[in-house]
Amino acid sequence: MKLFRTHRKQLIEWIFEHSQSIYTTLFKKHESWGISRKELLTYPTHSFGNHLGNFLNKNGFELIPKVERHDAYHTLTGYGTKVEDEIALQCLCFGNGKRSLYLYGAMILGIIILPDYLNYYNLSYNIGKHANPFHHFDYKQLLHVNIDDFRVMIFPKKQYNTLIFNTNG
């Protein structure tokens, strides 16, 4: 069963990998941030920008032009980059009120192909539902904000304590 789960995760990774550029090209018309991981790492230690840079550095990523907000969500919530975490993050964002074609596709396919994590997805949805809205922020403008203050503003204590934050970004 575990081998089959691995194949299902690989299928979802392949779908995410190949759909991302198509979605970005067709639906994302705004300008990219034009900020590198290296530049983010120069922000003050406790800033959202520095934590975003650390998240990117830890995972060997650069910001993806026009979808930088997605990595901002990872940084804000503490969700990792495993397939099940990516789907759970989409569920959290859906619970928070975010709506997009990509979110629907990722959630629906993820839940159908990888139902093993249904409890995790449901928990994530509920965290998002009880959090203050955060999906609409202009995250580029928040890079200097203290990340702890930002998280406390977004997540009520019960949800905040459920999330696992990596204090090193």
C-alpha positions in Angstrom: 0.0 0.0 0.0 2.9 2.4 0.8 4.4 1.8 -2.6 1.1 2.7 -4.2 0.9 5.9 -2.1 4.3 6.9 -3.4 3.2 6.5 -7.0 0.1 8.6 -6.3 2.3 11.3 -4.7 4.5 11.2 -7.8 1.5 11.6 -10.0 0.3 14.7 -8.1 3.9 16.2 -8.2 4.0 15.6 -12.0 0.5 17.3 -12.4 1.6 20.3 -10.2 4.9 20.6 -12.0 3.3 20.6 -15.5 0.2 22.7 -14.7 1.9 25.5 -12.9 3.5 27.2 -15.9 0.3 26.8 -18.0 -1.8 28.3 -15.2 0.6 31.2 -14.6 0.8 32.0 -18.3 -3.0 31.9 -18.8 -4.3 33.5 -15.6 -1.6 35.5 -13.9 -1.4 38.9 -15.6 0.2 41.0 -12.8 3.9 41.8 -12.5 6.2 39.5 -10.6 7.9 40.8 -7.5 11.4 40.8 -9.0 13.0 39.8 -5.6 15.5 37.1 -5.2 16.0 34.7 -2.4 19.4 36.3 -1.7 17.7 39.7 -1.4 15.0 38.3 1.0 17.8 37.0 3.2 19.0 40.5 3.8 15.8 41.6 5.5 15.8 41.8 9.3 16.0 38.5 11.1 12.4 38.5 12.5 10.8 39.9 9.3 8.4 38.1 7.1 10.8 38.7 4.2 13.7 37.0 5.9 11.6 34.0 6.9 10.4 33.8 3.3 14.0 33.8 2.2 14.9 31.1 4.7 12.0 29.0 3.5 13.2 29.3 -0.1 16.8 28.6 0.9 15.9 25.6 3.0 14.0 24.1 0.0 16.5 25.2 -2.7 13.8 27.4 -4.3 13.6 30.8 -5.8 10.3 32.7 -5.9 8.2 31.6 -8.9 7.3 34.8 -10.9 3.7 35.8 -10.5 2.9 33.2 -7.9 5.2 34.5 -5.1 2.1 34.6 -2.8 2.1 30.8 -2.7 5.5 30.7 -1.0 4.3 33.5 1.3 1.4 31.2 2.4 3.9 28.5 3.2 6.0 30.9 5.3 3.0 32.4 7.1 1.4 29.0 8.0 4.5 26.8 8.4 3.3 24.2 6.0 6.0 22.2 4.2 6.4 21.3 0.6 5.5 17.6 0.7 2.6 16.7 -1.6 0.2 16.2 1.3 1.3 19.6 2.8 0.7 21.3 -0.6 -2.8 19.9 -0.7 -3.4 20.7 2.9 -2.3 24.3 2.3 -4.8 24.6 -0.5 -7.5 23.4 1.9 -6.4 25.9 4.5 -6.6 28.7 1.9 -10.0 27.5 0.7 -11.2 27.6 4.3 -9.9 31.1 4.5 -12.0 32.2 1.5 -9.4 32.0 -1.3 -11.0 30.9 -4.6 -9.1 30.1 -7.8 -9.2 27.6 -10.5 -5.8 26.2 -9.5 -6.9 25.9 -5.9 -10.0 23.9 -6.9 -8.0 21.6 -9.1 -5.2 21.0 -6.6 -7.7 20.3 -3.8 -10.1 18.1 -5.8 -7.3 16.1 -7.5 -5.3 15.9 -4.3 -8.2 14.6 -2.2 -9.3 12.1 -4.8 -5.8 10.8 -5.6 -4.4 11.0 -2.0 -7.4 10.5 0.4 -5.0 9.0 3.0 -4.6 12.5 4.5 -8.3 13.4 4.6 -8.1 14.2 8.4 -5.1 16.5 7.7 -7.0 18.3 4.9 -10.0 18.7 7.1 -8.0 20.1 10.0 -6.3 22.5 7.6 -9.6 23.7 6.2 -10.8 24.4 9.7 -7.7 26.3 10.6 -8.2 28.5 7.5 -11.9 28.9 8.3 -11.2 30.2 11.8 -8.2 32.4 10.8 -8.6 36.0 9.9 -8.6 36.5 6.2 -5.1 36.5 4.8 -5.4 35.4 1.2 -6.0 38.9 -0.2 -2.9 40.7 1.2 -0.2 42.2 -0.9 2.6 40.2 0.6 5.4 42.1 -1.1 4.3 45.1 1.0 4.5 43.0 4.2 8.1 41.7 3.8 9.3 44.1 6.6 6.6 43.1 9.1 7.6 41.0 12.1 6.5 37.5 11.3 5.4 36.6 14.8 3.2 39.7 15.0 1.7 38.9 11.6 0.9 35.3 12.6 -0.7 36.3 15.9 -2.8 38.8 13.9 -4.0 36.1 11.5 -4.5 32.9 13.6 -6.6 32.7 16.8 -4.7 31.1 19.7 -6.3 27.6 19.1 -5.3 27.5 15.4 -2.0 29.2 16.1 -1.1 26.4 18.5 -2.1 23.8 16.0 0.3 25.1 13.4 4.0 24.1 13.6 6.2 27.1 12.8 9.8 26.7 11.9 11.3 29.5 13.8 14.3 29.6 11.4 12.0 30.4 8.4 
